[in-house]
Amino acid sequence: MLDVGTFFINSAIFCLKTGDSSSFTVTAKGNLDDDTALDIWTIDQNKNLQNIMNEITSE
């Protein structure tokens, strides 16, 4: 997959990756408080939203 771009908004990081013109995956990572755990989400072209790591329950 080709890394299209990485965007930083406040404490969140968004990475847009795509393989061709009809598919994509976006990964978002953020820290909801001041610990080291991250909340990680992905979504694809089919609107499949997944919480890869839940920052609240991983503490």
ABEGO torsion letter per residue (X at the ends): XBBAEBBBBEABBBBBBBABAABBBBBBBBBABABABBBBBBBBAAGBBBBABBAAAAX
